[in-house]
Amino acid sequence: MRHIILALALFCPAAALAQGTMPAPADADKPAATSQPMVGDKPLVQVGKKSAAKKGEKPAAPGKPQSVAQKLQACQDIDDATKERLICYDEIFKPQPKPKAAPAKGVNDCRFVKEEDERLTCYNGFADKIPRLPR
């Protein structure tokens, strides 16, 4: 038991001293504010979000992803019967026009309508029926 206590008494302060001592930096003439953090001989790599790192782009808004109903209602805020509203709907449901599309039973079936005006009317009909969700 005495040997263990003696070993701990010798090794713990030695380990603490070894961590606290650091050799003098080779670049002593450089100011400390401009130097990068180093790990050994290499600079520390800082990892962040890629979207936030790009200049000129806003980072994505934090929060839960929107449901399809919320996205459709957001398209309702765009002026009615415009190309922009159709583009908004087409971003939610990618158009896959068919020559003879069956009557739409749901908003997802509107993507099969070939004519743009008819497709917009189809989307509007279903989006108008969705109850308003709180934002």
C-alpha positions, -999 to +999 in steps of 0.1 A: +000+000+000+029+024+008+045+017-026+013+027-044+010+059-025+046+067-031+043+060-068+012+082-071+030+110-052+059+109-076+041+104-109+011+128-105+032+160-101+056+149-128+026+145-153+012+179-143+046+196-148+051+179-182+017+192-194+024+227-183+058+231-198+060+242-235+090+248-256+095+284-269+079+289-303+102+292-332+084+323-344+088+344-313+089+377-333+053+372-347+024+386-327+003+361-309-030+375-322-023+367-358-010+331-353-033+302-358-040+276-331-015+247-336-017+210-328+019+199-328+035+212-360+002+215-379-025+243-378-057+234-361-085+226-386-118+242-377-149+225-390-181+245-396-212+244-418-204+246-455-234+268-462-224+294-436-188+294-449-198+305-484-199+343-489-231+359-502-254+331-491-277+331-461-274+301-438-305+279-438-331+289-413-331+268-382-362+249-373-382+220-384-386+212-421-420+223-435-447+199-444-462+197-479-493+216-467-472+245-454-452+246-486-484+247-506-498+275-485-466+294-489-472+292-527-507+307-521-490+339-510-477+344-546-500+363-570-528+341-584-525+328-620-489+337-624-459+316-637-442+322-603-469+304-584-468+274-608-430+273-604-435+272-566-459+243-569-436+225-594-408+227-569-429+208-544-442+182-569-419+178-599-441+178-631-443+145-650-468+154-678-488+126-694-507+129-727-539+117-712-539+124-675-567+110-653-587+134-632-567+144-601-578+127-569-552+145-548-527+173-551-499+149-560-518+139-591-518+175-605-482+169-616-494+146-644-514+174-661-497+185-693-511+220-698-496+246-674-529+266-668-548+234-660-520+222-637-520+256-618-558+254-615-555+218-602-529+228-576-550+259-565-581+238-561-564+215-536-543+242-519-575+262-512-591+233-494-562+229-469-571+245-436-549+274-426-520+262-404-504+284-378-470+298-388 
